[in-house]
């Protein structure tokens, strides 16, 4: 069974940085496109970024472009989300998940995702 564990979240001041990690257990990440999502209090879950299985393509929601960078290290079975220039609107619980039936070389943030991690809280506040 696919399982993810997210880590690296916490409290940071506006303008600060965090790097989230999404580590897989029980399977090899190599063949999966992976997405990062977030949910702020009182809001629907939002797709933030995704990366194709072999790192050929990435996607970012407009609000994080130029500030967030997604990457993966298949040897470590881990996908990262580097978040810079954080602002209070980035506050939320961040989740990673695997895209269902992903196509080689692509990731689609609107596709079905499965095997959600437990989430990691990111709070941006002064």
N, C-alpha and C positions, 0 to 999 in steps of 0.2 A: 504494500500500500504506500502510495506517495505521501510523504509528510514533509512539511516545511517548518522551519523555526526562524522567525525574524528576531533580529537583535540590533542594538546600536541606537535605539531611540533615547529620548530623555528631554530634559528642559534646556532650552537654549535661548539666548537673547536675540532680539531682531538683528539681522545682519550676520548672525553666526552660521556655523556649518555642522552637519552631522553626516555620518555615513551609515546607512542601514545595510544589514546583511541578511540574506535569505538563504539558508543552508538546507539542502535536501538530505533526507535520510531514507534508507531502504530502497533507493533506486538511483540511477545515473541520470543527471540532468541533461546529458549531451543532446538528447533528441527532442527536447521540449523548449518551446518558446515560453518565456516567463514574463508575467506582468506584475507591476506594483500598483496598488490601489490605496485609496485613503478614504476615511469617513470622518467627517467633522461632526460634532454634536448637533443633532437636529437636522442633519443634511443626509442626502443619499450618498451611497458609495460612489466614488469617482475614479475612473481609470487615469493614472498618472503617467505611466511609462511602460513600455514593453521592449523586449529584445528577442530576436530570433534565435533559433537553437544554436547556430554556428556564428552568431555575432555579425551577420551580414547587414542586418537592418535594425533600426530602433525607432521608437515613437515617443513623443512627449506631448502632453496636453499643453495648450498655449500658455497657460499661467506659469509653467515651470521651465519653459524653453530658455536656454541660456544660463539657467541656474542649477538645474539637476542634470546628472549624468548617470546613465545606467550602464553597467558592465557585467561581465560574467567571467568566472574562472572555472571552467568545467573540471579541471584537475582537482579543484577544492570543492566541487559540487556546490558552488555558491554564486549567487547573483547579488550585485551591490547596487545601491542607489546613493550616489554622492549628492548631497543637498547643500548648496551654498546660498548665501544671501537670503537666508530664511526670513520670512515675515509672519505675522500672526495668522494670516490666512492659510498658512501651511499646517497649522495645528490640526491634529487628528490622529486616529489610529491607522497605521499603515500595515497593509497586508500584501503578501506575495501569493501567487497562485500559478498553476501551469495551464497554458492554453490547451483546450481540448482539440485534438486532431489538427495541430498546427501544421502549416505547410513549410517545407524546407525553404529557408531564406526569407521568411516573412514572419511578422507578428501582427496581430490584429487586436487592438484593445477592446473592441466591441464584440469579439468572439466569446463563446462560452469558456469559462475557466473553472478549474476544479482543484481539489486538494489544497484548500485555503489553509494558510498558517493561522496561528492564534492571534496575530496582530501585535504591533508594538506602538506604544504611545509616543508621539512627538508633540511637544508643547513649545511654542515660540512666544515668549512673553518677557517683558522687562520687569 
